Amino acid sequence: MIRLIYFLTVLLSCEAVLAQSFSLEVKIKNQPDNPAVIGIVRGDRFTPVDTIPIQNVTNSPGIKMFGYTFSDNSDIGVYRLVFGQTTYSKVMGEAPQQLDFIFNRENISFETDFKAPFDSLVIFDSEENRLWFPFLVRERWFEKEIADLEKEVDYYLDRSLDSDGNVSDDKLKEYSEKSSEKANQFNQLQMDREMFISGFLDQNKELFALKLIKSFREPFRDGYLPSEERKKFFQKDYFRYVDFSDESLINTPVLTDKVFNFLVSYNQKGFTKEQREQAYIEAVEIIMEQVGKVSPAGEGISGAGLMYEFILGYLVNGFEILKMDNVLSYINDNYADGLCKTDEKSTLIRKLEHQNMKPGTVVPDFTLDDIKGNPVTLSNVIKNKALIIFWASWCTHCNELLPKIRALVEQENSEDLSIIAVSLDRSLTEWHKAVVKAGFEAFYNLSDLQEWDGEVTKNFNIYATPSMFLVDSNRKIIARPTTFVELTESIK
């Protein structure tokens, strides 16, 4: 019996170790009476994990506290606490007060102020964050100083190279001396920054923060070179310090920040949209070449291709926001085949294949049941034109858009335009209620009630709602408006 009790005690102790949890404790001044939201940062995306209720701190007026427990299977990476909005940010529509920190299987405690979470931060417990935040403070200083100094370098260098005879010899000499002085300061500041980062990396510690710090290293830019030459050297060696083989960095913003900065270096003031797209295509080629070296295409989401899909997804999302259709088409033509193919299309694959739905493309014909259960075939109901809109009752933007479309059709009094609304709902009741509320009963309301899994939804590569297609009587796409303003212009 004693041996059995001993065995159970040891077993329970082992389970306690295996199921270890880690605490987060935050004391905060001036916090409003609202909860905080905690979530993980993956690239440029924030994924909420939980809401943390606020607590008053006994015998500490004006100070409140948030407490959270990380489970043993919580991902290592950068997490974000969103505290809420200041009065000013609410009025101006700015982002809420927030703070990013590192979690790497350790207890964390710190104190801060709602009005300035980063600047007022004091770390009590967490070796990772005691290293990370002092680095960030100094790194931000270096970043600003280097950027400001490079502007001065370019200013004096441009004037010292004046060849039009508009500047006196004495002035040219002055500009030349000043150019050399600023170039020397610029080069020295970069070397100081490199020594600063190297000092952190020389520490004999296995900390997650050091992986992030390493990514801040950049190629040397010689201040004595003209800006264009300096930029070319910078672009050529830019990814030397970026580790695309380390998938743990996906749970941080560092990789997407590096990719963003690299893309920005390819943009130039005065570029036309076509020139900008071509420059971005060149940058994408280099980025995906670097990623492909360590994260080969076509190995699936559970293999080495995870980084490939992550970076490609970031690029697609960004160029979609910028409406760079030529860049998206290039990515689709050259990199989509490298994504993991499954029975269920991923959102990224649908986004890329959505590029095939261009003006001039003939959309597939289909038959779906209307809201009364009667089958309706697209080709049978198209008039001179047809607007096909994919929407859902749970889509806020859709519920705002549908009444506007109804009013537009009534105003235009267009008898040669068919409206075909394909719902991605699963609930017949919710679908019907939304149709009535939008006043859409007079139009064709169709659905297979399979949400994103419907055959028509897949064939049209729908990845977001609302999605609209204006087609002619031959089902050829005339326009693919993304806003109500664009739709209005397309219909006229």
N, C-alpha and C positions, 0 to 999 in steps of 0.2 A: 504493500500500500504506500509506504514511504517513497519507494522507487518510482511508483506511478505518479505521485504528487510532484516529485522532483522533475520527472520527465515533462509533465504538463506545464510546470513553471518555466522550464527552459524553452519549451516550444512556444509558449505565449510571449516570452521575452524576445525570441527570434522574430515572431510575427510582428511585434511592436517595432523592431528595428527595420524590418522589411517594409512596413507600412508607415515609415517615418513621415511626419509633416513638418512644414516650416512656416513660421509666423511672420506677418508684416504688421508693424505698428507705426502709425503715423500720428504725430501730434501737430496740430495746425492752428495758427492764429487767424482770426478774422474770417473763419469759414461760415458761410450762410447755413441756415438750417435745412440743408438738403443732402442726400446721400452722395457718395462718390461712386464712379464706375471704374472698374479695373478690367483691363484687357491686354492682349498681347499684340505687339507691333510686328507685322510681317511685310517688309518692304515699305510701301507707302500706304498700307492698309492697317486699320485698327480694328481688331476683332474683340468686342466686349465679352468678358467671361462671367462677370458677376457684378451685382450692385452691393455696395458696402454701406450699412446704416451708420449714421453719425452718433457719437456718444460725447456727453459732457465729461470733462476731466475734473474730478473732485478737488476743491481748494485751489483751482487755477482758473479764475474768471477770464473769459475771452479766448481760452484754449479748448479745442475740441479734439476728438480722437477718432481714427478709423482703425479697425482691426480686421485682418484677413488671414486665412490659413491656406497655404499652398499644399496640395497633396503631393505625394512622392512621385506621381506620374505627370506632374505639371511640366510643361516644356521649359527647357532652359532658354533664356533669351531676354529681349528687352520688353518690359511691360510698361503700361501707361496708366496713371491715375488721372481721371478727369474729375475735377472738383466742382465745376459749375462755371457760370458766367458772372463777370462783374457787371455792374449797372451800365458802364460805358460800352462793354462788348455787346450787351444785349441791344443797345440803341444802334450801334454801328454795325451789327451783324457779324461781329468778329468771333473767332474761335474761343471756346471756354478755357478757363485756367486749367493747366495740366502739367504733369511731370513724368518724364520717362526715366526708368531705372532698370538695373540688371537684376535678374533672379537666376541664381545658380546654386540651388539646394543649400541655402543657408538662411538663418533668421535675419530679418531686416528691420531696423527701426531708425526713424529719422524725424526731425522736426522742421517745419517750414511755415510759410505765411501764404495765405490764399492770394494776397495781392501781388506777390512775386515769388512763386514756388521755387524757381531755379536759383535766383539770386540770394534768397534767404535760407537756403537748405543747409542743415547741419546733420551729418550722418553719425549715428551712435553705434549701430551694429550693422555689419556687412563689409567684409574685406573687399568684395568686388566693387561696391559703390564708393568706398573710401578711396579707391584708386581711380575710378572712372570719372567722378565729378570734378576733382581738382585738375585732371587732365583736360576735361572739356572747357573749363574756365580759361586755362592758358591757351588751349588750341583755338578758341574763338578769338582771343586777342591776336595770336599769330595770323589767323586767317584775315582779319580786318586790316592789320598793319601791312601785310604782304600785298593785299588787293589795292590799298591806297597808294602804296609805294610804287607798284607797277604802273599805275596811272601817271605818276610823276615821271617815271622812267620814259614812258612813251611820249609824254609831252615834250621833254627836253631833247630826246633823241630825234623826234620829228623836226624840231626847229634847228637842231645842229646840222641836219642834212639838207637844209634849204638850198636849192640850186637855181632859184629864179632871180637872184640878185636883189631881192626885196629887203634883205637884212644886211646890215653893215658887217664888215670883217670882225670888228671888236665884239659885236653882239653874237656873231657866230661862234667866236672863241669862248665867250661867256657861256653860251648854250652847250658847247662841247664839253667844257669843264664841269658844268652842272650835270650834264648827262652822265659823264664818267662817275661823278660823285654819287648820283642816285643809283646807277647800275651797281656800283660797289656795295652800297647799303642794301640794295635789293638782294644781291647774291649772298651777302653776309647773313641777312635775316633768314633766308631759306636754309642756310647751313645751321644757324642757331635752332631753327625749328626741327631740322633733322636730328640734331644732337639731343634735343628735348625729347623727341619721340623714342629715339634709340635708348635713352636713359631708362624709360619705362620697359622697353622690350628686353633689356639686359637683365632685368630682375629674374631670379631663378624661381619663378612661380608659375603654376599652371592655372591661370585665372582666365575666365571667359572675357573679361575686360581687355586683356592683352590682345586677343584676336581682333577686337574692334579697333583698338588703338593702332595696330599694325596697318589697318586699311587706310589710315589717315596719311600715310607716307605718300609723297608725290614725286614725280620726276623733277630734276633740277632744271630751272629755266634761266638761262644766261641773260642777265640784264643788258649785256653789251650787244646782243643780237636784236635786229628789228623784230617788231611784235609778231609778224607773220611767221618768220623763221623760228622764233621762240615757241610759238604755238604748235608748229609742226613737230618739233622735238618733244614737246609736252604730250601731244597726242600719240606719238610713236611709242613712248614708254609708259603710257598712262596706267595700263593694267598690270604692270610689273608687280605691284604689291597687293593686288586684289586676288584673294583665294576663292575662285569659283568652285573648287573641289570640296569646300567645307560647307555641308548642307546646314549645319547649325546656325550659320549666318543668315539663313532665310528668315529666322525669327528675330530679325533686327532690321533697322532701316539702312544699314551701311552699304549694302550692295546696290540697292536702288538709288541711293544718294550718289554713289560713284558713277553709275550709269547715267544718271540725270546730268551731272556735271560734265561728263564726257560729251553728251549730246549737245549741251549748251555751247561747248567750245567749237562746234561745227556751224553754229548759227552766226550770221553776220548782219549787222545793221544795213538796211537798204536792200536786202534780198527780197526778190519776189517770192510768192508762195511756191512756184515751181522750183526755183533755185534752192529754197529752204528744204523742200522735200527731197531734192537730189542730194543735198548735203547730209540730210538725216539718213538717207539710204546708205550712203558711204559709211556713216558711223555705225549703223545697224550691222553691216557686213563685218566690221571689225569686232563689235561686241559679241556677235553670235559665233564668230570664229574662235574667240577666246573661251567662250562658254563651252563650245563643242569639243574643245581639247580635253576637258576634264569631265564633262557631263554629256556624253554622246546622245545624239537624237535617237528616238525610237526604242528606248529601253524601258519606257513605262514609268508610271508615277512612283513605283516602289523601288526602282533601280536608280542607276546613275543619272537618268534623264530627268530627275526631279528638279535640279537646278535649271536645266534647259527649259522646262515648262514654266518655272517661276520667272525667269528673266524675260522669256518671250511674252508671258502674260502681262508683265509690267510694261513692256514696250507697246503691246497692242492697246492696253488701256489708255496709255498716254497719248498715242497718236489718234486714238478714237476721239478723245476729248478735244484734241487740236484739229480734228476733222482733216487729217492728212491722209486722204483716201489713196493716193498713189503709193505712199509708204506702206499702208496696210495691205494693198494689193501685192506689193513686192514681198512683204513678209509672208503673205498667204502662198504666193507662188514658189517661194524658196525655202520656207521653214515649217510650214504646216504639216508636211508629210513626216516630219520628225517627231510629232507628238504621239503619245500613246493612244492607240485606237482601241476603243472598248465598245461593247454593245450599246452603252448609253453615251451619247456625245457629250464631251465636257463643254463647259461654257466657253472656254478658250477656243476649242475647235469650231464651235458654232460661230463665234465672233469672226474667225478667220474665213470660214466658208461663206459667211454672210457677205463678204466682199465680192463673191461671185454674182450676187444679186444686184447687178449694175443696171443702169438705164440701157435699154436695148436688149436685155436678157428676157427670154420668155419664161414666165413663172409656170410651175407645174399645175395642171388642172387637178381638181379635187372634188369630192362629194362628202358633205357633212350634214348631219341632221340639224334642222332649225330648232328653235326653242319649243316648238309644239311637237317635235319628233318626226317632222317630214324631211326627207332627203332633198338637198339642194346641191346642184352641180355648178361650179363657178362659171364654166363656159356657157351655160344656159341662161345666166342672169346678167352677164356683162352687157352693158349698153355701148355707147360710143366710148365711154371711159368707166373705170371702176376703181374705187378706193377700197383696198383691203387693209383692215386694221386689226392687229393682234393685240388683245387687251385682257384684263381680268378685273373682277370686282374688288379684289384686295389691293389693286394698284392705285395709289392716290392720284398720280398724274393722269391715269386713264380716266378716272371719275371726273377730273377737271376738264379733260380734253373732249370727251364725248358730247356734252351739251354744246360746246363751242362748234363742233363739227355739225351738229344738228342745225344750229342757228345759221351757220355759213351756208349750208345746203338750201335752207329755206330762203335766205336772203338772195342767193344767186339764182334760185328757182331753176336749177339745172335739171332738165328732164332726161338728159343724155348721160347722167352720172349715176352709177349704182354704188351703194354703200354696203360692203360685206364685212361685218364685224365678227371676227373669230375669237371666241372667249377661251382663255386658258384655265377656266374654273374647273373644280371637281364637284362643286355643289350646285345642283340645278336650282335650288331655292335662292342661293346667294346671287347666282347669275341672273335669274329672272328679276330679282329685286333691283339689281344694279341697272338692268336694261330699262325698267320702268322709271327709275329715278332719273336716268339720263334722258328720258324721252326718246328712246331709240327704237320703239316698237315698230315704226314704219319701215325700218331697214331690215336687211337680211342678218339675222343673229344666229350664228352657227357655232357648234362646239361638239367635241367628242368627250368632254369632261375628263380629260386625261392630263390636264395641266401641261408641263413641259414634255411629257412622254408621248403626246399625240403625234400621229404620223405626219399630218400636215405641218404641225409646228416644227418637226424635225426637217422636213423637206424644204421649208422656207428658212432654215437655220436661225430660228428665232431664239435669242438669248436674253432679251429684255422686252418689257412692255412699257409704254405702247410702241409698236413697230408698224410703220405704214408703207404701203406700196400703191402708187398710182399707175394703173395699167390701161392700155388701149383695148379695143375690141378683140385683138389677137393675143391678148394676155402678155403683151410686151411692156416691160417697165418703162414708163415715161419719166417718173421721178420717184425718189425715195426720201420724202420729207421727214425730218426728225423733230420739227417744232410746228406749232400751229401757224406761225408766220410763214414758214416755208410751204406748208400745205396750202395756205391761202394763195400764195404766189403761183404754185403749181397748177391749181385748179383754174385760175383765170386764163 
